Amino acid sequence: FARTVQAILSGLSPDENRKVPPLHREWVYALARDFPHLQFTLNGQVMDASHARSFLNPTFQGEALGSGDMSPLAGVMIGRAAYERPWACLSNADGVVFGEEEGEREVLTRRQVLRDYAEYADYAFGRHGCDSKGKYHPDVRRLIRPVLNLFHGEPGGKRWKRLVDGALATKPASVQEVLDSTLGALSDEVLDASPSQTLSRDSLSKTVDLDTFPRIGHNHRANDPPVPNS
């Protein structure tokens, strides 16, 4: 994985390090150009599936990468955004990233996602045993955490999270039990809405100009300026 933000170890907090230093996504493409025998995955403030797709299909300027304008990247990582806004971030990934037409795939709603997830979660409950204090691993609280932001920004979403927190305090026996007692906070319109086809908030608007980056490593050319030792 190649992160596109330089970490500043003194003077900035971890949160500020994610926001203050400028992004240099072009660095990742330059590395992929110079080390074609390696696989690079871009990471750094990728906001959703549409945003990820734009990095897999950029417009290149300068020397060719080999096979037309195909991206040299092995993939794109979506990190924090997938946890904070999972539905807005990933619900349209099958179509946007993988090219599936709407009629070729099952269109899931959040009601169906939760139904399927509850089945998985209740199978996973306690799979790693029970400790000396009687706590199962994973427990219901840990298992429900990945879906807590599924209704981020939706009417009733905050109330649902409060109800979930209250339900967890009663030590429920399963994720399904928590959902059965809390989903009434959400309207059918929200639960049964199809994936949003919203556009990415950001996109790779500028051309990736690889000629601005001298080659490094075993592919360094004789005419390139010398690469300083690190």
Salt bridges, closest charged atoms under 4 A:
ASP15 OD1 - ARG18 NH2 3.16
ASP15 OD2 - LYS19 NZ 3.11
GLU26 OE2 - LYS206 NZ 2.81
ASP34 OD1 - ARG33 NE 2.75
ASP34 OD1 - ARG215 NH1 3.39
GLU63 OE2 - ARG33 NH1 3.54
GLU63 OE1 - ARG215 NH2 2.66
GLU63 OE2 - ARG221 NH1 3.67
ASP131 OD2 - HIS137 NE2 2.98
ASP139 OD2 - LYS135 NZ 3.76
GLU154 OE2 - ARG110 NH2 2.88
ASP165 OD1 - ARG141 NH1 3.86
ASP188 OD1 - ARG111 NH2 3.01
ASP192 OD1 - ARG111 NE 2.67
ASP202 OD2 - ARG25 NH1 3.96
ASP202 OD2 - HIS51 NE2 3.52
ASP224 OD1 - ARG221 NH2 2.96
